[in-house]
Amino acid sequence: MKKILFALFILGAALSANGQIYKPIKWSYMVKKLLDTAGYEVHLKADIQHGWHLYAQSQPPGAIAKPTQIIFKKDEDLVLIGKIREKGKQRNSFNSSLGVSANQYEGMVDFVQVIKVKDNLKTISGTITFQTCTDKMCLPSETVPFTVPLR
């Protein structure tokens, strides 16, 4: 009986080690009303687990990294003003074995989009597609939906 329990314990430990799910990014969302205009700043913040990095929206020529892509759901009451800004410490990493560079963030990055809306719009939504890596491995790209209340 002890041998069977021990074998089940070992099997369970092996399965949990191989089936580990990595979630190195924690997303949070907020909206800040701009006092001098009828607009808002939408903040899509990525908290990045130590040892991992998230790729920037723009990559150098020849890069193989999957850039972060943010798409706002089209709505006639929503106007995007300018491009999405990135607030964080971006670094360029060069992989000598592959001969490619990548623009990436570690720790935290805040993606900020200025918008204008009509009065009847209560929320904005969209998707974020991103890829995360360590120095040893990359996860497949992931798409997460977001919804942010305006009031």
Secondary structure, DSSP 8 states (H G I E B T S, - for coil): -HHHHHHHHHHHHHHHHHT-----EEEEEEEEE-TTSSEEEEEEEEEE-TT-EEE-SS--TT--S---EEEE---TTEEEEEEEEEEEEEEEEEETTTTEEEEEEEEEEEEEEEEEE-TT--EEEEEEEE-EE-SS-B---EEEEEEEE--
